Amino acid sequence: MQLSEIQKILKSSIRDETKMDRIKSIPTAKRVYGVRISILNEIVKKIKEPDFDLVEKLWKSGGFEEELLATKILGRICKKDPGKTIKLIKKFSKDISDWAVCDTLATQGVRKIAKIKQKEIFELSKRLISSKNFWQRRFAIVLLIELNRQGFSKEKIRKLSKKVENDKEHYIKRALVWLKSELK
C-alpha cells in the first residue's frame, strides 16, 4: 500500500464527530482528518509488506492520523531492524506535537524491541528528559514507562524521572503520574 492509497482511505473515512472529539481531547494535534482509531488499525493490518520507507513518508506527511499510522507500523516492523527503529524514534521525537502520537511512539513504536534495546532506549530517555522541548521530555518519560513494563531497573527509572519531578508543564505532570502508577 502506497502513501497516496492510505491518504485516500483517510479522506474517505473522515467523520466530523470524530474530528471534533479529537481536536477537543488532543488540542495540539496537527492537521486532524477525523478518522477513528479502528480504521487506522484496519489500515495497518491491510499493509502486506510494511517498510521503513512508508513509515518515514507517513511521518513526513505531518497529519495526526498519518503520524499515528507511522508509529503503529513502526511497532509492527521494528524487529526487522532495531537499530533503524531507534534512529527513527530519535528523529521523530523532534517533531512530536501532541500526547497521543508521543505516547504511541514511545510504547507501541518500540514495544517489540524494548527488551533487547533497553540500554539504547534508556540512554535516549536520559538525553531527552532534559530537553527544552516539553514533548521530548514527555517522550522520555513514556519511554521509561515502556522500559518498566519490560522489566528494566525501577531504581534507574525513578532516579532519572526525578530530573523532571518539579516540571511545571501539564503534559509532563500527567506523564509522571502515569509513570508513578506503573512503578507501584
Secondary structure, DSSP 4 states (H G I P E B T S, - for coil): --HHHHHHHHHHT--HHHHHHHHHHSTT-SS-----HHHHHHHHHH-SS--HHHHHHHHHH--HHHHHHHHHHHHHHGGG-HHHHHHHHHHHHTT--SHHHHHHHHTTTTGGGTTTTHHHHHHHHHHHTT-SSHHHHHHHHHHHHHHHHTT--HHHHHHHHGGGTT---HHHHHHHHHHHHHH-
